[in-house]
Amino acid sequence: MPVDPDPSERALSPQSDHAAAAPVNEPGTRLPLARPRWRTLIAIMAALALIAAALVVLSSPMLEVRTVNVSGAQHLSEDALAQLAGLRGENILLADLGAARARLLSQPLVKDAAVSREWPDRIDIVIQERVPWARWQVGDEIWAIDAQGVVLEGRQAPADSTLVRQVSSLPAIRGGAHVDVDAVDLIRRLEERGPPSGGPDILAFEWSLKTGLTVVTQHGRVTFGDTAGFDFKYQVWEQLEWEARGRGEPLLDADLRFGTRPAVEMGLGMGRATRILEPEPPPQRTAARGGD
């Protein structure tokens, strides 16, 4: 009598798996047909057409930058600036205006630049040049600097502008470099504030890498160093000038870099040191009224 195989063995049989996986085509039934893909083909063709049209437009000479208009230049060549921008012949849609502005700002005499598109084929550039503000003297050579401390090669500052003498050999000065920015800021503050009331006029400034900025007055020298504690230093200077006037002596030298212990020299070269804990502005004097 034949023995049926174990059901688990039938489940593991390759033949039984193949038979189970094979689709059964019942008589009178049809297998489903694949859907048409004409919509996908149309979408692909449309995308390719758009790409081709974009390439044609971008390569069209009608979008080529033909004119670069430069305005605002007073001492620089407009043609040289247009060439430095490097936009002529570029596609006006793809032209990198930010990179063109960066190239213009690499010119030391250019303080700022605005670059814009003007359809269909023009680029407009507006230049703001640096303006001489003061004279920076190193030895016998005098350089013009602007209000940001940039050395302007080939430019001259007015003869009556602020004079700063660099008394140290370093750093070397060259066109496009920056002098000490803190010293420039300190000079601006001192010129805005002016000398103490009743004190001597400011004639010039001296700067060195070691001591910083010194004010040269009609009577002597006042060393501020840097902008740190500017208001306090100015009050000390004001009080020292008031004290010197009270003694009938000029303030020959004052070094204000040491806080409440400035080094002071008055009179005919006799040195002394003073300690000022809370410097205050000199008292206001009122004119005597008649009949008092």
TORKOL-4160 file (C-alpha; in steps of 0.2 Angstrom, whole numbers, padded with zeros to 4 digits, m for minus):
292
<pt num="1" X="0000" Y="0000" Z="0000"/>
<pt num="2" X="0008" Y="0017" Z="m0005"/>
<pt num="3" X="0012" Y="0029" Z="0009"/>
<pt num="4" X="0009" Y="0047" Z="0006"/>
<pt num="5" X="0023" Y="0059" Z="0009"/>
<pt num="6" X="0024" Y="0070" Z="0024"/>
<pt num="7" X="0014" Y="0087" Z="0022"/>
<pt num="8" X="0029" Y="0096" Z="0028"/>
<pt num="9" X="0040" Y="0088" Z="0014"/>
<pt num="10" X="0027" Y="0093" Z="0001"/>
<pt num="11" X="0028" Y="0111" Z="0007"/>
<pt num="12" X="0047" Y="0111" Z="0005"/>
<pt num="13" X="0047" Y="0103" Z="m0012"/>
<pt num="14" X="0053" Y="0115" Z="m0027"/>
<pt num="15" X="0040" Y="0107" Z="m0038"/>
<pt num="16" X="0026" Y="0112" Z="m0026"/>
<pt num="17" X="0033" Y="0130" Z="m0024"/>
<pt num="18" X="0034" Y="0132" Z="m0043"/>
<pt num="19" X="0016" Y="0125" Z="m0045"/>
<pt num="20" X="0010" Y="0137" Z="m0032"/>
<pt num="21" X="0018" Y="0152" Z="m0039"/>
<pt num="22" X="0012" Y="0149" Z="m0057"/>
<pt num="23" X="m0003" Y="0159" Z="m0062"/>
<pt num="24" X="m0018" Y="0149" Z="m0067"/>
<pt num="25" X="m0026" Y="0154" Z="m0083"/>
<pt num="26" X="m0044" Y="0148" Z="m0082"/>
<pt num="27" X="m0052" Y="0145" Z="m0098"/>
<pt num="28" X="m0062" Y="0160" Z="m0105"/>
<pt num="29" X="m0051" Y="0173" Z="m0094"/>
<pt num="30" X="m0039" Y="0186" Z="m0101"/>
<pt num="31" X="m0023" Y="0192" Z="m0092"/>
<pt num="32" X="m0023" Y="0211" Z="m0089"/>
<pt num="33" X="m0013" Y="0222" Z="m0102"/>
<pt num="34" X="0000" Y="0235" Z="m0098"/>
<pt num="35" X="m0007" Y="0253" Z="m0097"/>
<pt num="36" X="m0001" Y="0264" Z="m0111"/>
<pt num="37" X="0014" Y="0276" Z="m0107"/>
<pt num="38" X="0011" Y="0289" Z="m0119"/>
<pt num="39" X="0008" Y="0302" Z="m0105"/>
<pt num="40" X="0025" Y="0299" Z="m0098"/>
<pt num="41" X="0033" Y="0300" Z="m0115"/>
<pt num="42" X="0024" Y="0317" Z="m0118"/>
<pt num="43" X="0030" Y="0324" Z="m0101"/>
<pt num="44" X="0048" Y="0319" Z="m0105"/>
<pt num="45" X="0048" Y="0327" Z="m0122"/>
<pt num="46" X="0040" Y="0343" Z="m0115"/>
<pt num="47" X="0054" Y="0344" Z="m0102"/>
<pt num="48" X="0067" Y="0341" Z="m0115"/>
<pt num="49" X="0059" Y="0355" Z="m0126"/>
<pt num="50" X="0060" Y="0367" Z="m0111"/>
<pt num="51" X="0078" Y="0363" Z="m0108"/>
<pt num="52" X="0082" Y="0366" Z="m0126"/>
<pt num="53" X="0073" Y="0382" Z="m0127"/>
<pt num="54" X="0082" Y="0388" Z="m0111"/>
<pt num="55" X="0099" Y="0384" Z="m0119"/>
<pt num="56" X="0094" Y="0393" Z="m0134"/>
<pt num="57" X="0089" Y="0409" Z="m0124"/>
<pt num="58" X="0104" Y="0409" Z="m0113"/>
<pt num="59" X="0116" Y="0407" Z="m0128"/>
<pt num="60" X="0107" Y="0421" Z="m0138"/>
<pt num="61" X="0117" Y="0436" Z="m0142"/>
<pt num="62" X="0102" Y="0446" Z="m0138"/>
<pt num="63" X="0105" Y="0444" Z="m0120"/>
<pt num="64" X="0124" Y="0448" Z="m0121"/>
<pt num="65" X="0130" Y="0463" Z="m0110"/>
<pt num="66" X="0135" Y="0476" Z="m0123"/>
<pt num="67" X="0136" Y="0492" Z="m0112"/>
<pt num="68" X="0144" Y="0495" Z="m0095"/>
<pt num="69" X="0140" Y="0512" Z="m0089"/>
<pt num="70" X="0151" Y="0519" Z="m0075"/>
<pt num="71" X="0147" Y="0535" Z="m0065"/>
<pt num="72" X="0153" Y="0543" Z="m0049"/>
<pt num="73" X="0172" Y="0541" Z="m0053"/>
<pt num="74" X="0181" Y="0558" Z="m0051"/>
<pt num="75" X="0200" Y="0552" Z="m0052"/>
<pt num="76" X="0198" Y="0534" Z="m0058"/>
<pt num="77" X="0196" Y="0530" Z="m0076"/>
<pt num="78" X="0179" Y="0524" Z="m0080"/>
<pt num="79" X="0185" Y="0513" Z="m0094"/>
<pt num="80" X="0197" Y="0505" Z="m0082"/>
<pt num="81" X="0183" Y="0502" Z="m0069"/>
<pt num="82" X="0172" Y="0494" Z="m0083"/>
<pt num="83" X="0186" Y="0482" Z="m0088"/>
<pt num="84" X="0189" Y="0478" Z="m0069"/>
<pt num="85" X="0171" Y="0474" Z="m0067"/>
<pt num="86" X="0173" Y="0461" Z="m0081"/>
<pt num="87" X="0154" Y="0460" Z="m0086"/>
<pt num="88" X="0155" Y="0466" Z="m0104"/>
<pt num="89" X="0151" Y="0451" Z="m0116"/>
<pt num="90" X="0143" Y="0441" Z="m0101"/>
<pt num="91" X="0125" Y="0435" Z="m0102"/>
<pt num="92" X="0115" Y="0448" Z="m0093"/>
<pt num="93" X="0104" Y="0434" Z="m0084"/>
<pt num="94" X="0119" Y="0425" Z="m0078"/>
<pt num="95" X="0131" Y="0439" Z="m0074"/>
<pt num="96" X="0138" Y="0438" Z="m0057"/>
<pt num="97" X="0135" Y="0456" Z="m0050"/>
<pt num="98" X="0142" Y="0451" Z="m0033"/>
<pt num="99" X="0159" Y="0445" Z="m0040"/>
<pt num="100" X="0160" Y="0461" Z="m0051"/>
<pt num="101" X="0157" Y="0472" Z="m0035"/>
<pt num="102" X="0170" Y="0463" Z="m0026"/>
<pt num="103" X="0183" Y="0466" Z="m0040"/>
<pt num="104" X="0179" Y="0484" Z="m0040"/>
<pt num="105" X="0181" Y="0486" Z="m0021"/>
<pt num="106" X="0198" Y="0478" Z="m0023"/>
<pt num="107" X="0204" Y="0495" Z="m0030"/>
<pt num="108" X="0210" Y="0504" Z="m0015"/>
<pt num="109" X="0203" Y="0521" Z="m0021"/>
<pt num="110" X="0185" Y="0514" Z="m0022"/>
<pt num="111" X="0176" Y="0515" Z="m0006"/>
<pt num="112" X="0159" Y="0508" Z="m0012"/>
<pt num="113" X="0151" Y="0502" Z="m0028"/>
<pt num="114" X="0133" Y="0498" Z="m0034"/>
<pt num="115" X="0131" Y="0486" Z="m0049"/>
<pt num="116" X="0114" Y="0484" Z="m0057"/>
<pt num="117" X="0106" Y="0476" Z="m0073"/>
<pt num="118" X="0097" Y="0488" Z="m0085"/>
<pt num="119" X="0087" Y="0478" Z="m0098"/>
<pt num="120" X="0090" Y="0472" Z="m0111"/>
<pt num="121" X="0109" Y="0473" Z="m0112"/>
<pt num="122" X="0116" Y="0486" Z="m0100"/>
<pt num="123" X="0125" Y="0486" Z="m0083"/>
<pt num="124" X="0126" Y="0502" Z="m0073"/>
<pt num="125" X="0140" Y="0504" Z="m0060"/>
<pt num="126" X="0140" Y="0518" Z="m0047"/>
<pt num="127" X="0156" Y="0522" Z="m0039"/>
<pt num="128" X="0160" Y="0531" Z="m0023"/>
<pt num="129" X="0178" Y="0535" Z="m0022"/>
<pt num="130" X="0188" Y="0537" Z="m0006"/>
<pt num="131" X="0191" Y="0556" Z="m0001"/>
<pt num="132" X="0208" Y="0562" Z="0007"/>
<pt num="133" X="0204" Y="0566" Z="0025"/>
<pt num="134" X="0221" Y="0569" Z="0033"/>
<pt num="135" X="0240" Y="0568" Z="0030"/>
<pt num="136" X="0251" Y="0554" Z="0037"/>
<pt num="137" X="0269" Y="0558" Z="0037"/>
<pt num="138" X="0283" Y="0546" Z="0038"/>
<pt num="139" X="0300" Y="0554" Z="0037"/>
<pt num="140" X="0300" Y="0566" Z="0022"/>
<pt num="141" X="0285" Y="0557" Z="0013"/>
<pt num="142" X="0267" Y="0562" Z="0016"/>
<pt num="143" X="0253" Y="0551" Z="0012"/>
<pt num="144" X="0235" Y="0555" Z="0010"/>
<pt num="145" X="0223" Y="0544" Z="0021"/>
<pt num="146" X="0204" Y="0544" Z="0021"/>
<pt num="147" X="0192" Y="0544" Z="0036"/>
<pt num="148" X="0194" Y="0525" Z="0038"/>
<pt num="149" X="0213" Y="0525" Z="0038"/>
<pt num="150" X="0216" Y="0519" Z="0020"/>
<pt num="151" X="0232" Y="0525" Z="0012"/>
<pt num="152" X="0227" Y="0534" Z="m0004"/>
<pt num="153" X="0241" Y="0532" Z="m0017"/>
<pt num="154" X="0242" Y="0546" Z="m0029"/>
<pt num="155" X="0231" Y="0557" Z="m0020"/>
<pt num="156" X="0235" Y="0573" Z="m0010"/>
<pt num="157" X="0226" Y="0579" Z="0006"/>
<pt num="158" X="0223" Y="0597" Z="0008"/>
<pt num="159" X="0237" Y="0607" Z="0015"/>
<pt num="160" X="0226" Y="0613" Z="0030"/>
<pt num="161" X="0220" Y="0595" Z="0034"/>
<pt num="162" X="0225" Y="0586" Z="0050"/>
<pt num="163" X="0244" Y="0581" Z="0050"/>
<pt num="164" X="0249" Y="0565" Z="0059"/>
<pt num="165" X="0268" Y="0561" Z="0060"/>
<pt num="166" X="0273" Y="0543" Z="0062"/>
<pt num="167" X="0288" Y="0543" Z="0073"/>
<pt num="168" X="0292" Y="0525" Z="0072"/>
<pt num="169" X="0299" Y="0516" Z="0057"/>
<pt num="170" X="0286" Y="0502" Z="0058"/>
<pt num="171" X="0274" Y="0498" Z="0051"/>
<pt num="172" X="0279" Y="0502" Z="0033"/>
<pt num="173" X="0266" Y="0513" Z="0024"/>
<pt num="174" X="0261" Y="0509" Z="0006"/>
<pt num="175" X="0246" Y="0513" Z="m0005"/>
<pt num="176" X="0230" Y="0503" Z="m0001"/>
<pt num="177" X="0236" Y="0499" Z="0017"/>
<pt num="178" X="0227" Y="0504" Z="0033"/>
<pt num="179" X="0236" Y="0515" Z="0046"/>
<pt num="180" X="0231" Y="0512" Z="0064"/>
<pt num="181" X="0212" Y="0512" Z="0064"/>
<pt num="182" X="0211" Y="0516" Z="0083"/>
<pt num="183" X="0222" Y="0531" Z="0081"/>
<pt num="184" X="0211" Y="0537" Z="0067"/>
<pt num="185" X="0196" Y="0535" Z="0078"/>
<pt num="186" X="0205" Y="0544" Z="0092"/>
<pt num="187" X="0210" Y="0559" Z="0081"/>
<pt num="188" X="0191" Y="0561" Z="0075"/>
<pt num="189" X="0186" Y="0561" Z="0093"/>
<pt num="190" X="0199" Y="0574" Z="0098"/>
<pt num="191" X="0195" Y="0585" Z="0084"/>
<pt num="192" X="0176" Y="0584" Z="0088"/>
<pt num="193" X="0179" Y="0588" Z="0106"/>
<pt num="194" X="0193" Y="0601" Z="0103"/>
<pt num="195" X="0206" Y="0607" Z="0116"/>
<pt num="196" X="0200" Y="0610" Z="0134"/>
<pt num="197" X="0192" Y="0627" Z="0136"/>
<pt num="198" X="0205" Y="0640" Z="0137"/>
<pt num="199" X="0219" Y="0628" Z="0133"/>
<pt num="200" X="0231" Y="0629" Z="0119"/>
<pt num="201" X="0226" Y="0624" Z="0101"/>
<pt num="202" X="0230" Y="0607" Z="0094"/>
<pt num="203" X="0244" Y="0609" Z="0080"/>
<pt num="204" X="0246" Y="0591" Z="0075"/>
<pt num="205" X="0247" Y="0573" Z="0081"/>
<pt num="206" X="0261" Y="0560" Z="0083"/>
<pt num="207" X="0259" Y="0541" Z="0082"/>
<pt num="208" X="0271" Y="0527" Z="0086"/>
<pt num="209" X="0269" Y="0509" Z="0087"/>
<pt num="210" X="0275" Y="0509" Z="0105"/>
<pt num="211" X="0266" Y="0524" Z="0113"/>
<pt num="212" X="0251" Y="0526" Z="0102"/>
<pt num="213" X="0244" Y="0544" Z="0099"/>
<pt num="214" X="0251" Y="0560" Z="0106"/>
<pt num="215" X="0243" Y="0577" Z="0104"/>
<pt num="216" X="0255" Y="0591" Z="0099"/>
<pt num="217" X="0249" Y="0608" Z="0106"/>
<pt num="218" X="0255" Y="0625" Z="0106"/>
<pt num="219" X="0263" Y="0622" Z="0123"/>
<pt num="220" X="0268" Y="0604" Z="0123"/>
<pt num="221" X="0263" Y="0586" Z="0121"/>
<pt num="222" X="0248" Y="0576" Z="0128"/>
<pt num="223" X="0249" Y="0557" Z="0126"/>
<pt num="224" X="0232" Y="0548" Z="0125"/>
<pt num="225" X="0239" Y="0531" Z="0118"/>
<pt num="226" X="0223" Y="0524" Z="0112"/>
<pt num="227" X="0204" Y="0526" Z="0113"/>
<pt num="228" X="0202" Y="0516" Z="0129"/>
<pt num="229" X="0195" Y="0527" Z="0143"/>
<pt num="230" X="0194" Y="0542" Z="0132"/>
<pt num="231" X="0182" Y="0552" Z="0142"/>
<pt num="232" X="0192" Y="0550" Z="0158"/>
<pt num="233" X="0208" Y="0554" Z="0149"/>
<pt num="234" X="0201" Y="0570" Z="0142"/>
<pt num="235" X="0194" Y="0575" Z="0159"/>
<pt num="236" X="0212" Y="0573" Z="0166"/>
<pt num="237" X="0219" Y="0584" Z="0152"/>
<pt num="238" X="0206" Y="0597" Z="0155"/>
<pt num="239" X="0210" Y="0598" Z="0174"/>
<pt num="240" X="0229" Y="0598" Z="0171"/>
<pt num="241" X="0227" Y="0613" Z="0158"/>
<pt num="242" X="0216" Y="0622" Z="0171"/>
<pt num="243" X="0229" Y="0619" Z="0185"/>
<pt num="244" X="0243" Y="0625" Z="0173"/>
<pt num="245" X="0234" Y="0641" Z="0169"/>
<pt num="246" X="0231" Y="0644" Z="0188"/>
<pt num="247" X="0250" Y="0642" Z="0191"/>
<pt num="248" X="0254" Y="0653" Z="0176"/>
<pt num="249" X="0264" Y="0639" Z="0168"/>
<pt num="250" X="0262" Y="0629" Z="0152"/>
<pt num="251" X="0258" Y="0611" Z="0152"/>
<pt num="252" X="0274" Y="0604" Z="0143"/>
<pt num="253" X="0270" Y="0586" Z="0144"/>
<pt num="254" X="0257" Y="0574" Z="0150"/>
<pt num="255" X="0256" Y="0555" Z="0148"/>
<pt num="256" X="0238" Y="0550" Z="0151"/>
<pt num="257" X="0240" Y="0531" Z="0148"/>
<pt num="258" X="0242" Y="0527" Z="0167"/>
<pt num="259" X="0225" Y="0530" Z="0173"/>
<pt num="260" X="0225" Y="0540" Z="0189"/>
<pt num="261" X="0244" Y="0542" Z="0189"/>
<pt num="262" X="0248" Y="0553" Z="0174"/>
<pt num="263" X="0265" Y="0558" Z="0171"/>
<pt num="264" X="0265" Y="0577" Z="0171"/>
<pt num="265" X="0278" Y="0591" Z="0167"/>
<pt num="266" X="0274" Y="0609" Z="0169"/>
<pt num="267" X="0284" Y="0625" Z="0169"/>
<pt num="268" X="0302" Y="0626" Z="0164"/>
<pt num="269" X="0305" Y="0608" Z="0163"/>
<pt num="270" X="0304" Y="0603" Z="0181"/>
<pt num="271" X="0296" Y="0586" Z="0182"/>
<pt num="272" X="0283" Y="0580" Z="0194"/>
<pt num="273" X="0270" Y="0567" Z="0196"/>
<pt num="274" X="0252" Y="0569" Z="0202"/>
<pt num="275" X="0238" Y="0557" Z="0207"/>
<pt num="276" X="0221" Y="0562" Z="0202"/>
<pt num="277" X="0207" Y="0550" Z="0209"/>
<pt num="278" X="0192" Y="0559" Z="0202"/>
<pt num="279" X="0196" Y="0571" Z="0189"/>
<pt num="280" X="0182" Y="0584" Z="0186"/>
<pt num="281" X="0180" Y="0598" Z="0174"/>
<pt num="282" X="0187" Y="0615" Z="0180"/>
<pt num="283" X="0174" Y="0625" Z="0189"/>
<pt num="284" X="0164" Y="0637" Z="0179"/>
<pt num="285" X="0168" Y="0655" Z="0182"/>
<pt num="286" X="0155" Y="0668" Z="0181"/>
<pt num="287" X="0158" Y="0686" Z="0176"/>
<pt num="288" X="0156" Y="0698" Z="0191"/>
<pt num="289" X="0140" Y="0708" Z="0190"/>
<pt num="290" X="0140" Y="0727" Z="0192"/>
<pt num="291" X="0137" Y="0733" Z="0209"/>
<pt num="292" X="0141" Y="0717" Z="0218"/>
